[in-house]
Amino acid sequence: MKSVAFYRDQLGLKPTFASPQWSEFQTGATVLALHPASRENPAGLAEVAFTVPDLKGFYETRRAAGVVFTGPPAAQEYGQPMTEMRDPDGGKITVGAPSRWPAAK
């Protein structure tokens, strides 16, 4: 899958498992798992969202590395700054700044 190289080389995620049919990346408290698209599970059905501590720095660094974004980070209607990109297999990726809202209890 082209997306394995994208998440590893261009987004800098650390792979923890890799095979032709399933790959995993450690992303902190969660694991991102990728598998090839199929008729039952076509590419682009899932959306990945990341929160990064420095959205502007992330955008500038990754853009310089060749990642294509839909535009620079911008505040959304609800106030959260975000940007968007697609991985090589068509998956939508939203990247945002940390939430300014209090944690849910």
Contacts in CASP RR format, 6 or more apart in sequence:
PFRMAT RR
TARGET T0000
AUTHOR 0000-0000-0000
METHOD contacts of the structure
MODEL  1
MKSVAFYRDQLGLKPTFASPQWSEFQTGATVLALHPASRENPAGLAEVAF
TVPDLKGFYETRRAAGVVFTGPPAAQEYGQPMTEMRDPDGGKITVGAPSR
WPAAK
1 23 0 8 1.000
1 34 0 8 1.000
1 35 0 8 1.000
1 36 0 8 1.000
1 89 0 8 1.000
2 87 0 8 1.000
2 88 0 8 1.000
2 89 0 8 1.000
3 34 0 8 1.000
3 87 0 8 1.000
3 88 0 8 1.000
3 89 0 8 1.000
3 91 0 8 1.000
4 15 0 8 1.000
4 18 0 8 1.000
4 23 0 8 1.000
4 34 0 8 1.000
5 88 0 8 1.000
6 87 0 8 1.000
6 88 0 8 1.000
7 13 0 8 1.000
7 25 0 8 1.000
7 32 0 8 1.000
7 34 0 8 1.000
7 87 0 8 1.000
8 14 0 8 1.000
8 15 0 8 1.000
8 25 0 8 1.000
10 62 0 8 1.000
10 65 0 8 1.000
10 66 0 8 1.000
10 67 0 8 1.000
11 62 0 8 1.000
11 67 0 8 1.000
13 25 0 8 1.000
13 26 0 8 1.000
13 27 0 8 1.000
13 32 0 8 1.000
14 25 0 8 1.000
14 26 0 8 1.000
15 23 0 8 1.000
15 24 0 8 1.000
15 25 0 8 1.000
16 24 0 8 1.000
16 25 0 8 1.000
16 26 0 8 1.000
16 31 0 8 1.000
17 23 0 8 1.000
17 24 0 8 1.000
18 24 0 8 1.000
20 36 0 8 1.000
21 35 0 8 1.000
21 36 0 8 1.000
22 33 0 8 1.000
22 34 0 8 1.000
22 35 0 8 1.000
23 33 0 8 1.000
23 34 0 8 1.000
23 35 0 8 1.000
24 31 0 8 1.000
24 32 0 8 1.000
24 33 0 8 1.000
24 34 0 8 1.000
25 31 0 8 1.000
25 32 0 8 1.000
25 33 0 8 1.000
25 34 0 8 1.000
27 50 0 8 1.000
32 48 0 8 1.000
35 41 0 8 1.000
37 43 0 8 1.000
37 44 0 8 1.000
37 89 0 8 1.000
43 89 0 8 1.000
43 90 0 8 1.000
43 91 0 8 1.000
44 89 0 8 1.000
44 90 0 8 1.000
44 91 0 8 1.000
44 92 0 8 1.000
46 91 0 8 1.000
47 91 0 8 1.000
47 92 0 8 1.000
47 93 0 8 1.000
47 94 0 8 1.000
48 87 0 8 1.000
48 91 0 8 1.000
48 92 0 8 1.000
48 93 0 8 1.000
48 94 0 8 1.000
49 93 0 8 1.000
49 94 0 8 1.000
49 95 0 8 1.000
49 96 0 8 1.000
50 93 0 8 1.000
50 94 0 8 1.000
50 95 0 8 1.000
50 96 0 8 1.000
51 95 0 8 1.000
51 96 0 8 1.000
51 97 0 8 1.000
51 98 0 8 1.000
51 99 0 8 1.000
52 58 0 8 1.000
52 95 0 8 1.000
52 96 0 8 1.000
52 97 0 8 1.000
53 97 0 8 1.000
53 98 0 8 1.000
55 73 0 8 1.000
55 81 0 8 1.000
55 82 0 8 1.000
55 83 0 8 1.000
55 95 0 8 1.000
55 96 0 8 1.000
55 97 0 8 1.000
56 73 0 8 1.000
58 95 0 8 1.000
59 69 0 8 1.000
59 72 0 8 1.000
59 73 0 8 1.000
59 83 0 8 1.000
59 95 0 8 1.000
62 69 0 8 1.000
62 85 0 8 1.000
63 69 0 8 1.000
67 85 0 8 1.000
68 85 0 8 1.000
68 86 0 8 1.000
69 83 0 8 1.000
69 84 0 8 1.000
69 85 0 8 1.000
70 83 0 8 1.000
70 84 0 8 1.000
70 85 0 8 1.000
71 83 0 8 1.000
71 84 0 8 1.000
72 83 0 8 1.000
73 81 0 8 1.000
73 82 0 8 1.000
73 83 0 8 1.000
73 95 0 8 1.000
73 96 0 8 1.000
73 97 0 8 1.000
74 81 0 8 1.000
74 82 0 8 1.000
74 83 0 8 1.000
75 81 0 8 1.000
76 82 0 8 1.000
79 100 0 8 1.000
80 96 0 8 1.000
80 97 0 8 1.000
80 99 0 8 1.000
80 100 0 8 1.000
81 96 0 8 1.000
81 97 0 8 1.000
82 94 0 8 1.000
82 95 0 8 1.000
82 96 0 8 1.000
82 97 0 8 1.000
83 94 0 8 1.000
83 95 0 8 1.000
83 96 0 8 1.000
84 92 0 8 1.000
84 93 0 8 1.000
84 94 0 8 1.000
84 95 0 8 1.000
85 93 0 8 1.000
85 95 0 8 1.000
86 92 0 8 1.000
86 93 0 8 1.000
87 93 0 8 1.000
END
